[in-house]
Amino acid sequence: MTDVGTSSAPGGGPTSTAPGGGPTGSAPGGRPTGSAPGGEAGAEVRQVARVILLDPHDRILLMHGHEPDDPTDTWWFTPGGGLEGDETREQAALRELAEETGLTDVELGPVLWQRHCSFPFAGRQWHQDEWYYLARTRDDTGPVPGPQALTELETRSLSGLRWWTSAELSVAHETVYPIRLAELLRTLLDEGPPRTPVVLAPEIVQGAPATGAQ
């Protein structure tokens, strides 16, 4: 595994309670898309674009996140975040990738997977409709540049980036989102992108927002 951030090596970190890896990108909320998963009628659902970024060796780039007020509550997740303004999902995927990793020389491919998730993070419950795009980078000659334009919340909840091989991901003891990422990546590498996006099972974790959280 190639370390391109400041996070610790895999070794059995605590199970996280934020299946979305924490919200990244635009200000919380995004665009409403109907009722939130999990039965919360009227709750706002964030439209999110995420990126399955592979290098020429088929390694996947993941970000290391944690609860802003609890650095021991950690997980790994894919780059991406909420749509801003009138952005398309494709535009949001490329913008978020550039902001969070500094990588711009990438080829964006098709949507691989779609999922709904709901999770407590930073004192509130988040509801997200996520699309996962395949992307490729041809550059494997040096380290990933690193974050270029993080929000205040991202700065407090991100601790690094790593390239993972499929084999490393399959035996990792740390929490990774989406929860079936190792299996999904192996299938992608063996069979190629699906003809139509695969709809993943919702990941719902209920939590009580902190007093005063919006």
ZIWOQUI-V376496 format. One record per residue. N is the residue number from 1. PSI is psi in radians with two decimals (none if undefined). Layout:
BEGIN
[[N;PSI] [N;PSI]]
END
This chain:
BEGIN
[[1;2.39] [2;2.11] [3;2.10] [4;0.27] [5;-2.59] [6;0.15] [7;2.85] [8;2.82] [9;2.74] [10;2.50] [11;0.57] [12;0.77] [13;2.93] [14;2.63] [15;2.30] [16;2.84] [17;0.41] [18;1.43] [19;-0.40] [20;0.01] [21;0.21] [22;2.54] [23;2.41] [24;2.79] [25;-2.24] [26;2.98] [27;2.57] [28;2.48] [29;-0.95] [30;-2.62] [31;2.36] [32;2.41] [33;0.41] [34;-2.74] [35;2.55] [36;2.63] [37;2.56] [38;0.02] [39;0.21] [40;1.55] [41;2.31] [42;-0.15] [43;2.50] [44;2.35] [45;2.20] [46;2.27] [47;2.19] [48;2.43] [49;2.22] [50;2.82] [51;2.19] [52;1.61] [53;2.13] [54;2.52] [55;3.14] [56;-0.30] [57;0.19] [58;0.42] [59;2.60] [60;2.44] [61;2.16] [62;2.66] [63;2.61] [64;2.04] [65;2.90] [66;2.83] [67;2.35] [68;-0.62] [69;0.15] [70;1.50] [71;-0.21] [72;-0.25] [73;1.61] [74;2.84] [75;2.88] [76;2.54] [77;2.99] [78;2.64] [79;2.66] [80;3.10] [81;-2.96] [82;2.65] [83;2.56] [84;2.33] [85;-2.23] [86;0.38] [87;2.57] [88;2.92] [89;-0.69] [90;-0.77] [91;-0.72] [92;-0.70] [93;-0.81] [94;-0.71] [95;-0.84] [96;-0.71] [97;-0.75] [98;-0.75] [99;-0.68] [100;-0.42] [101;-0.31] [102;0.04] [103;2.22] [104;-0.34] [105;1.27] [106;2.69] [107;2.00] [108;2.27] [109;-2.67] [110;2.94] [111;2.20] [112;-0.84] [113;2.73] [114;2.54] [115;2.74] [116;2.48] [117;2.68] [118;2.30] [119;2.66] [120;2.37] [121;2.32] [122;0.67] [123;0.20] [124;2.94] [125;2.27] [126;2.48] [127;2.19] [128;2.49] [129;1.85] [130;2.35] [131;2.31] [132;2.05] [133;2.45] [134;2.41] [135;2.65] [136;2.48] [137;2.42] [138;-0.14] [139;2.05] [140;0.46] [141;-0.20] [142;-3.13] [143;2.72] [144;2.35] [145;-0.69] [146;3.06] [147;2.46] [148;-0.50] [149;1.29] [150;2.58] [151;2.97] [152;-0.71] [153;-0.72] [154;-0.72] [155;-0.61] [156;-0.13] [157;0.10] [158;2.44] [159;0.06] [160;-3.14] [161;2.63] [162;2.54] [163;2.34] [164;2.41] [165;2.84] [166;-0.69] [167;-0.73] [168;-0.72] [169;-0.61] [170;-0.45] [171;0.14] [172;2.47] [173;-0.16] [174;2.86] [175;2.30] [176;2.38] [177;2.47] [178;2.78] [179;-0.41] [180;0.39] [181;-0.72] [182;-0.81] [183;-0.76] [184;-0.71] [185;-0.74] [186;-0.76] [187;-0.73] [188;-0.79] [189;-0.58] [190;-0.67] [191;-0.22] [192;3.09] [193;2.55] [194;2.73] [195;-0.64] [196;2.67] [197;2.41] [198;2.24] [199;2.00] [200;2.72] [201;2.47] [202;2.57] [203;1.90] [204;2.10] [205;2.09] [206;2.46] [207;2.69] [208;1.99] [209;2.61] [210;2.69] [211;2.22] [212;-0.12] [213;2.58] [214;none]]
END
